[in-house]
Amino acid sequence: MDNIFIIAEAGVNHNGDLDLAYELIDAAVNAKADAVKFQTFKAELVMSRFAKKATYQKENLGTNESQLEMVKKLELKFDDFRKLKDYCDTKNIQFLTTPFDYESADFVDDLINLFKIPSGEITNFPFLKHLARKGKPIILSTGMCNLGEVENAINTIKSCSPSIDAQHPPLTLLHCTSNYPTSYDDVNLTVINTLRSAFGLPVGYSDHTMGICVPIAAAAMGATVIEKHFTLDRTMEGPDQKASLEPDELSAMVVSIRNIELAMGDGIKQSVIRENEIKQVARRSIVAASEIENSSIITEDMLAIKRPGNGIGPEHLSHIIGMTIRHNKALDEVLQWQDFKQHE
């Protein structure tokens, strides 16, 4: 099984400050995430001046500004993203950034090796086509969607593939609930199985719950990608800070997911090497219930079933009834197959 691809979602938690963005990369590196992801946009190309803030944004930042005014303060310059990409390269972590407009998509095309499409764009078919034509792998979040909307987005992406193979560019779906933070009763984690069954595509999970238990559960359900927002400090100003992990929590999530990967195994039910000692201690063998003399014909009353498990197993009890012993046996002595003159 391939390793789960863990994306540390920095998003706009840098608050438009390049130095904070560098610190976020360092935190993602220290947590051993596979990738750190930002958001690239020109605010005026994404939202109109009439767009209102979401309730959680109002609660976190107040109501005195529009969504456009809020997001404008969270922009980084295009050249900043080149610097962040170079910094990620020196830190040996994959740089990702989600573009929200055509100009940003064309710019980041040279900086990233896959496109992450956010849930809000899933019905933006012109934009989906624009990204799909670039021929790179795509990770598509499916928050706020029903199954039909996911299907329409998939078909739109596949229709623009530069390859005759419908799986190129490779497409991964992310189950997601677009609420910040998401309550546990809105997660509906079994949708991972629904999406996998419906579309035959790899399915991951983008998490907005508080804490780390849900992404860990998603890993156990076979999610191929886990995405989680993180910040340097949840008390910082910003729309996404309060619903993000802090660095130590991000590290704990990564460690837990890697442990789950090891624990999932290969699905073959068999004894493992490290069980062998316990197997001999915990299982039972057929032993002499009393002293048994050489050449005795074994009857059931001569036998008992006791620990340890390093002799003939009790499942063979009926097989040795009537066999002839070839050695004297003491009380409680474990019987072995070589103790008999014949095997039946």
NUBA-748844 format. One record per residue (C-alpha): residue in three letters; residue number from 1; x, y, z. Coordinates in pm, whole numbers, padded with zeros to 5 digits, always signed. Each point is the difference from the previous one (the first is absolute). Last residue first. Example, Ala and Ser with C-alpha at 12.3 -4.5 7.8 and 13.67 -1.06 7.14 Angstrom:
# residues 2
+-----+-----+--------+--------+--------+
| res |   n |      X |      Y |      Z |
+-----+-----+--------+--------+--------+
| Ser |   2 | +01367 | -00106 | +00714 |
| Ala |   1 | -00137 | -00344 | +00066 |
+-----+-----+--------+--------+--------+
//
This chain:
# residues 344
+-----+-----+--------+--------+--------+
| res |   n |      X |      Y |      Z |
+-----+-----+--------+--------+--------+
| Glu | 344 | -00276 | -04272 | +01266 |
| His | 343 | +00359 | +00048 | +00096 |
| Gln | 342 | +00204 | -00289 | +00129 |
| Lys | 341 | +00263 | -00068 | +00261 |
| Phe | 340 | -00081 | +00315 | +00191 |
| Asp | 339 | +00220 | +00248 | +00190 |
| Gln | 338 | +00115 | +00153 | -00330 |
| Trp | 337 | -00334 | +00178 | -00025 |
| Gln | 336 | +00070 | +00193 | +00319 |
| Leu | 335 | -00172 | -00027 | +00339 |
| Val | 334 | +00054 | +00258 | +00275 |
| Glu | 333 | +00084 | -00151 | +00338 |
| Asp | 332 | -00269 | +00078 | +00258 |
| Leu | 331 | +00059 | -00326 | +00192 |
| Ala | 330 | +00304 | -00180 | -00136 |
| Lys | 329 | +00020 | -00186 | -00331 |
| Asn | 328 | +00181 | -00327 | -00067 |
| His | 327 | +00091 | -00022 | -00365 |
| Arg | 326 | -00140 | -00173 | -00313 |
| Ile | 325 | -00369 | +00073 | +00049 |
| Thr | 324 | -00244 | -00199 | -00210 |
| Met | 323 | -00287 | +00172 | -00178 |
| Gly | 322 | -00358 | -00082 | +00090 |
| Ile | 321 | -00102 | +00363 | +00069 |
| Ile | 320 | +00264 | +00209 | -00177 |
| His | 319 | -00224 | +00134 | -00276 |
| Ser | 318 | -00295 | +00085 | +00225 |
| Leu | 317 | +00214 | +00250 | +00192 |
| His | 316 | +00132 | +00173 | -00314 |
| Glu | 315 | -00183 | +00332 | +00057 |
| Pro | 314 | +00162 | -00001 | +00344 |
| Gly | 313 | +00335 | +00094 | -00159 |
| Ile | 312 | +00295 | -00238 | +00018 |
| Gly | 311 | +00282 | +00178 | +00180 |
| Asn | 310 | +00126 | +00357 | +00044 |
| Gly | 309 | -00326 | +00154 | +00123 |
| Pro | 308 | +00083 | +00023 | +00368 |
| Arg | 307 | -00256 | -00045 | +00154 |
| Lys | 306 | -00249 | -00275 | +00075 |
| Ile | 305 | -00226 | -00259 | -00160 |
| Ala | 304 | -00008 | -00334 | +00184 |
| Leu | 303 | +00058 | -00359 | -00112 |
| Met | 302 | +00006 | -00347 | +00151 |
| Asp | 301 | -00382 | +00002 | +00032 |
| Glu | 300 | -00028 | +00021 | -00378 |
| Thr | 299 | +00175 | -00331 | -00060 |
| Ile | 298 | +00348 | -00044 | -00141 |
| Ile | 297 | +00136 | -00350 | -00050 |
| Ser | 296 | +00293 | -00041 | +00236 |
| Ser | 295 | +00331 | -00106 | -00156 |
| Asn | 294 | +00208 | +00201 | +00251 |
| Glu | 293 | -00186 | +00087 | +00319 |
| Ile | 292 | -00218 | +00307 | +00048 |
| Glu | 291 | +00014 | +00193 | +00329 |
| Ser | 290 | -00317 | +00203 | +00047 |
| Ala | 289 | -00202 | +00251 | -00201 |
| Ala | 288 | +00280 | +00002 | -00259 |
| Val | 287 | -00013 | +00314 | -00209 |
| Ile | 286 | -00185 | +00114 | -00315 |
| Ser | 285 | +00098 | +00358 | -00074 |
| Arg | 284 | -00145 | +00340 | +00083 |
| Arg | 283 | +00031 | +00352 | -00139 |
| Ala | 282 | +00100 | +00303 | +00206 |
| Val | 281 | +00373 | -00057 | +00057 |
| Gln | 280 | +00088 | -00157 | -00335 |
| Lys | 279 | -00206 | +00256 | -00188 |
| Ile | 278 | +00146 | +00280 | +00210 |
| Glu | 277 | +00348 | -00086 | -00126 |
| Asn | 276 | -00117 | -00028 | -00360 |
| Glu | 275 | -00202 | +00323 | -00003 |
| Arg | 274 | +00295 | +00216 | -00111 |
| Ile | 273 | +00028 | -00205 | -00319 |
| Val | 272 | -00353 | +00080 | -00110 |
| Ser | 271 | -00282 | -00253 | -00004 |
| Gln | 270 | -00220 | +00027 | -00305 |
| Lys | 269 | -00300 | +00188 | -00132 |
| Ile | 268 | +00109 | +00165 | -00324 |
| Gly | 267 | -00132 | +00357 | -00021 |
| Asp | 266 | +00336 | +00150 | -00098 |
| Gly | 265 | +00067 | +00218 | +00305 |
| Met | 264 | -00235 | +00272 | +00131 |
| Ala | 263 | +00214 | +00052 | +00312 |
| Leu | 262 | +00294 | +00144 | -00191 |
| Glu | 261 | -00223 | +00254 | -00172 |
| Ile | 260 | -00170 | +00074 | +00332 |
| Asn | 259 | +00339 | +00081 | +00153 |
| Arg | 258 | +00070 | +00240 | -00288 |
| Ile | 257 | -00336 | +00164 | +00062 |
| Ser | 256 | +00075 | +00035 | +00372 |
| Val | 255 | +00341 | +00156 | -00062 |
| Val | 254 | -00147 | +00246 | -00248 |
| Met | 253 | -00279 | +00098 | +00239 |
| Ala | 252 | +00239 | +00046 | +00292 |
| Ser | 251 | +00222 | +00226 | -00211 |
| Leu | 250 | -00301 | +00210 | -00101 |
| Glu | 249 | -00101 | +00025 | +00365 |
| Asp | 248 | +00347 | +00124 | +00096 |
| Pro | 247 | -00014 | +00259 | -00280 |
| Glu | 246 | -00345 | +00144 | +00084 |
| Leu | 245 | -00298 | -00146 | -00181 |
| Ser | 244 | -00247 | +00226 | -00177 |
| Ala | 243 | -00366 | +00091 | +00063 |
| Lys | 242 | +00087 | +00314 | +00197 |
| Gln | 241 | +00248 | +00127 | -00259 |
| Asp | 240 | -00223 | -00016 | -00308 |
| Pro | 239 | -00136 | +00356 | -00021 |
| Gly | 238 | +00311 | +00175 | +00133 |
| Glu | 237 | +00133 | +00159 | +00317 |
| Met | 236 | +00232 | -00217 | +00205 |
| Thr | 235 | -00144 | -00188 | +00299 |
| Arg | 234 | +00032 | -00334 | -00180 |
| Asp | 233 | +00380 | +00032 | -00005 |
| Leu | 232 | +00245 | -00120 | -00266 |
| Thr | 231 | -00279 | -00122 | -00222 |
| Phe | 230 | -00128 | -00323 | -00148 |
| His | 229 | -00273 | -00105 | -00239 |
| Lys | 228 | -00025 | -00373 | -00073 |
| Glu | 227 | +00016 | -00206 | -00319 |
| Ile | 226 | +00018 | -00380 | +00005 |
| Val | 225 | +00051 | -00188 | -00326 |
| Thr | 224 | -00038 | -00371 | -00080 |
| Ala | 223 | -00287 | -00053 | +00243 |
| Gly | 222 | -00022 | -00371 | +00083 |
| Met | 221 | -00250 | -00004 | +00285 |
| Ala | 220 | +00281 | -00001 | +00257 |
| Ala | 219 | +00128 | +00325 | -00150 |
| Ala | 218 | -00347 | +00148 | +00034 |
| Ala | 217 | +00003 | -00096 | +00369 |
| Ile | 216 | +00326 | +00190 | +00042 |
| Pro | 215 | -00154 | +00296 | -00183 |
| Val | 214 | -00291 | -00015 | +00248 |
| Cys | 213 | +00207 | -00025 | +00320 |
| Ile | 212 | +00223 | +00302 | -00065 |
| Gly | 211 | -00155 | +00296 | +00177 |
| Met | 210 | -00273 | +00240 | -00105 |
| Thr | 209 | -00177 | -00106 | -00316 |
| His | 208 | +00086 | +00150 | -00339 |
| Asp | 207 | +00145 | -00306 | -00172 |
| Ser | 206 | +00073 | -00066 | -00366 |
| Tyr | 205 | -00027 | -00374 | -00063 |
| Gly | 204 | +00131 | -00233 | -00265 |
| Val | 203 | -00151 | -00208 | -00279 |
| Pro | 202 | +00174 | -00180 | -00285 |
| Leu | 201 | -00244 | -00049 | -00288 |
| Gly | 200 | -00244 | -00281 | -00078 |
| Phe | 199 | -00282 | +00252 | -00036 |
| Ala | 198 | -00294 | -00120 | +00206 |
| Ser | 197 | +00181 | -00249 | +00225 |
| Arg | 196 | +00280 | +00239 | +00094 |
| Leu | 195 | -00244 | +00286 | +00050 |
| Thr | 194 | -00226 | -00208 | +00224 |
| Asn | 193 | +00290 | -00142 | +00201 |
| Ile | 192 | +00130 | +00348 | +00079 |
| Val | 191 | -00362 | +00098 | +00068 |
| Thr | 190 | +00044 | -00218 | +00309 |
| Leu | 189 | +00149 | +00305 | +00172 |
| Asn | 188 | -00333 | +00177 | +00039 |
| Val | 187 | +00172 | +00307 | +00152 |
| Asp | 186 | -00313 | +00192 | +00101 |
| Asp | 185 | -00052 | -00176 | +00335 |
| Tyr | 184 | +00361 | +00071 | +00092 |
| Ser | 183 | -00043 | +00375 | -00029 |
| Thr | 182 | +00197 | +00173 | -00273 |
| Pro | 181 | +00198 | +00310 | +00101 |
| Tyr | 180 | -00025 | +00174 | -00236 |
| Asn | 179 | -00259 | -00162 | -00227 |
| Ser | 178 | +00077 | -00138 | -00342 |
| Thr | 177 | -00037 | -00372 | +00064 |
| Cys | 176 | +00254 | -00191 | -00208 |
| His | 175 | +00050 | -00326 | -00186 |
| Leu | 174 | +00304 | +00042 | -00219 |
| Leu | 173 | +00002 | -00141 | -00351 |
| Thr | 172 | +00316 | -00097 | -00186 |
| Leu | 171 | +00044 | +00038 | -00376 |
| Pro | 170 | +00290 | -00114 | -00214 |
| Pro | 169 | +00024 | +00221 | -00312 |
| His | 168 | -00050 | -00241 | -00150 |
| Gln | 167 | -00242 | -00261 | +00127 |
| Ala | 166 | -00222 | +00032 | -00308 |
| Asp | 165 | +00282 | -00129 | -00218 |
| Ile | 164 | -00027 | +00178 | -00337 |
| Ser | 163 | +00242 | +00255 | +00143 |
| Pro | 162 | -00027 | +00380 | -00007 |
| Ser | 161 | -00287 | -00029 | +00249 |
| Cys | 160 | -00268 | +00258 | -00059 |
| Ser | 159 | -00300 | -00233 | +00018 |
| Lys | 158 | +00147 | -00164 | +00310 |
| Ile | 157 | -00021 | +00323 | +00198 |
| Thr | 156 | -00361 | +00064 | -00102 |
| Asn | 155 | -00096 | -00361 | +00071 |
| Ile | 154 | +00149 | +00024 | +00349 |
| Ala | 153 | -00179 | +00328 | +00068 |
| Asn | 152 | -00333 | -00144 | -00112 |
| Glu | 151 | +00050 | -00308 | +00217 |
| Val | 150 | +00078 | +00212 | +00305 |
| Glu | 149 | -00314 | +00204 | -00062 |
| Gly | 148 | -00205 | -00319 | -00026 |
| Leu | 147 | +00139 | -00133 | +00327 |
| Asn | 146 | -00106 | +00306 | +00197 |
| Cys | 145 | +00247 | +00275 | +00070 |
| Met | 144 | +00068 | +00257 | +00276 |
| Gly | 143 | +00357 | -00136 | +00036 |
| Thr | 142 | +00135 | -00208 | -00287 |
| Ser | 141 | +00371 | +00080 | -00014 |
| Leu | 140 | +00171 | -00092 | -00327 |
| Ile | 139 | +00364 | -00107 | -00015 |
| Ile | 138 | +00125 | +00027 | -00357 |
| Pro | 137 | +00300 | -00151 | -00174 |
| Lys | 136 | +00138 | +00222 | -00277 |
| Gly | 135 | -00116 | +00016 | -00361 |
| Lys | 134 | -00029 | +00377 | -00033 |
| Arg | 133 | -00334 | -00054 | -00172 |
| Ala | 132 | -00146 | -00108 | +00335 |
| Leu | 131 | +00066 | +00341 | +00154 |
| His | 130 | -00185 | +00195 | -00268 |
| Lys | 129 | -00279 | -00258 | -00008 |
| Leu | 128 | -00056 | +00032 | +00374 |
| Phe | 127 | -00003 | +00381 | -00037 |
| Pro | 126 | -00268 | -00011 | -00270 |
| Phe | 125 | -00197 | -00255 | +00206 |
| Asn | 124 | -00023 | +00210 | +00315 |
| Thr | 123 | -00231 | -00247 | +00176 |
| Ile | 122 | +00283 | -00152 | +00204 |
| Glu | 121 | +00161 | +00338 | +00063 |
| Gly | 120 | -00112 | +00048 | +00360 |
| Ser | 119 | +00132 | -00343 | +00098 |
| Pro | 118 | +00361 | +00096 | -00066 |
| Ile | 117 | +00199 | -00132 | -00298 |
| Lys | 116 | +00350 | -00126 | +00083 |
| Phe | 115 | +00211 | +00000 | -00314 |
| Leu | 114 | +00307 | -00219 | -00029 |
| Asn | 113 | +00370 | +00040 | -00078 |
| Ile | 112 | +00032 | +00357 | +00124 |
| Leu | 111 | +00212 | +00305 | -00080 |
| Asp | 110 | -00030 | +00032 | -00379 |
| Asp | 109 | -00380 | -00027 | +00006 |
| Val | 108 | -00006 | +00255 | +00282 |
| Phe | 107 | -00021 | +00293 | -00244 |
| Asp | 106 | -00262 | -00143 | -00231 |
| Ala | 105 | -00221 | -00087 | +00294 |
| Ser | 104 | +00047 | +00345 | +00153 |
| Glu | 103 | -00112 | +00170 | -00320 |
| Tyr | 102 | -00294 | -00236 | -00036 |
| Asp | 101 | -00132 | +00049 | +00353 |
| Phe | 100 | -00005 | -00185 | +00333 |
| Pro |  99 | +00338 | -00174 | -00011 |
| Thr |  98 | +00078 | -00252 | +00276 |
| Thr |  97 | +00363 | -00013 | +00104 |
| Leu |  96 | +00233 | -00291 | +00045 |
| Phe |  95 | +00365 | -00028 | +00094 |
| Gln |  94 | +00131 | -00347 | +00074 |
| Ile |  93 | +00240 | -00019 | +00294 |
| Asn |  92 | +00376 | -00045 | -00030 |
| Lys |  91 | +00089 | +00310 | +00203 |
| Thr |  90 | +00207 | +00155 | -00282 |
| Asp |  89 | -00282 | -00072 | -00244 |
| Cys |  88 | -00253 | +00153 | +00238 |
| Tyr |  87 | +00206 | +00321 | +00005 |
| Asp |  86 | +00004 | +00014 | -00380 |
| Lys |  85 | -00378 | -00043 | -00010 |
| Leu |  84 | -00042 | +00270 | +00265 |
| Lys |  83 | +00215 | +00240 | -00199 |
| Arg |  82 | -00196 | -00066 | -00317 |
| Phe |  81 | -00317 | +00051 | +00202 |
| Asp |  80 | +00121 | +00340 | +00115 |
| Asp |  79 | +00055 | +00101 | -00363 |
| Phe |  78 | -00371 | -00047 | -00062 |
| Lys |  77 | -00073 | +00245 | +00278 |
| Leu |  76 | -00174 | -00127 | +00313 |
| Glu |  75 | -00363 | +00078 | +00069 |
| Leu |  74 | -00156 | -00016 | +00347 |
| Lys |  73 | -00086 | +00372 | +00025 |
| Lys |  72 | -00204 | -00024 | -00321 |
| Val |  71 | -00196 | -00285 | +00157 |
| Met |  70 | -00155 | +00220 | +00268 |
| Glu |  69 | -00077 | +00290 | -00233 |
| Leu |  68 | -00159 | -00236 | -00252 |
| Gln |  67 | -00203 | -00175 | +00269 |
| Ser |  66 | -00135 | +00340 | +00104 |
| Glu |  65 | +00111 | +00190 | +00309 |
| Asn |  64 | -00152 | +00109 | +00329 |
| Thr |  63 | -00152 | -00335 | +00093 |
| Gly |  62 | +00242 | -00143 | +00255 |
| Leu |  61 | +00309 | -00212 | -00056 |
| Asn |  60 | -00060 | -00343 | +00151 |
| Glu |  59 | -00377 | +00015 | +00035 |
| Lys |  58 | -00037 | +00169 | -00338 |
| Gln |  57 | +00220 | -00264 | -00162 |
| Tyr |  56 | -00202 | -00277 | +00167 |
| Thr |  55 | -00319 | +00155 | -00136 |
| Ala |  54 | +00133 | +00015 | -00354 |
| Lys |  53 | +00104 | +00339 | -00134 |
| Lys |  52 | -00216 | +00179 | -00250 |
| Ala |  51 | +00078 | +00037 | -00371 |
| Phe |  50 | -00112 | +00343 | -00132 |
| Arg |  49 | +00351 | +00114 | -00092 |
| Ser |  48 | +00016 | -00295 | -00236 |
| Met |  47 | +00209 | -00304 | +00065 |
| Val |  46 | +00274 | -00199 | -00174 |
| Leu |  45 | +00158 | +00235 | -00251 |
| Glu |  44 | +00013 | +00294 | +00245 |
| Ala |  43 | +00174 | -00223 | +00256 |
| Lys |  42 | +00285 | -00099 | -00229 |
| Phe |  41 | +00067 | -00349 | +00119 |
| Thr |  40 | +00253 | -00258 | +00119 |
| Gln |  39 | -00078 | -00218 | +00301 |
| Phe |  38 | +00267 | -00188 | +00198 |
| Lys |  37 | +00084 | -00367 | +00042 |
| Val |  36 | +00272 | -00182 | +00189 |
| Ala |  35 | +00082 | -00349 | -00117 |
| Asp |  34 | +00107 | -00339 | +00133 |
| Ala |  33 | -00043 | +00096 | +00366 |
| Lys |  32 | +00293 | -00081 | +00227 |
| Ala |  31 | -00124 | +00217 | +00289 |
| Asn |  30 | +00331 | +00188 | -00003 |
| Val |  29 | -00043 | +00062 | -00373 |
| Ala |  28 | -00353 | +00132 | +00050 |
| Ala |  27 | +00122 | +00231 | +00276 |
| Asp |  26 | +00285 | +00127 | -00218 |
| Ile |  25 | -00244 | +00069 | -00282 |
| Leu |  24 | -00219 | +00196 | +00238 |
| Glu |  23 | +00300 | +00203 | +00108 |
| Tyr |  22 | +00071 | +00090 | -00363 |
| Ala |  21 | -00360 | +00113 | -00040 |
| Leu |  20 | +00034 | +00213 | +00313 |
| Asp |  19 | +00295 | +00177 | -00164 |
| Leu |  18 | -00208 | +00056 | -00315 |
| Asp |  17 | -00274 | +00182 | +00192 |
| Gly |  16 | -00340 | +00005 | -00175 |
| Asn |  15 | -00176 | -00141 | +00303 |
| His |  14 | +00229 | -00307 | -00005 |
| Asn |  13 | -00308 | -00207 | +00084 |
| Val |  12 | -00111 | +00045 | -00361 |
| Gly |  11 | +00010 | -00369 | -00088 |
| Ala |  10 | +00259 | -00173 | +00218 |
| Glu |   9 | -00155 | -00337 | -00085 |
| Ala |   8 | +00239 | -00274 | +00109 |
| Ile |   7 | -00061 | -00262 | -00266 |
| Ile |   6 | +00057 | -00363 | +00097 |
| Phe |   5 | +00025 | -00249 | -00286 |
| Ile |   4 | -00081 | -00341 | +00146 |
| Asn |   3 | +00282 | -00239 | -00079 |
| Asp |   2 | -00055 | -00241 | -00286 |
| Met |   1 | -00128 | -00346 | +00090 |
+-----+-----+--------+--------+--------+
//
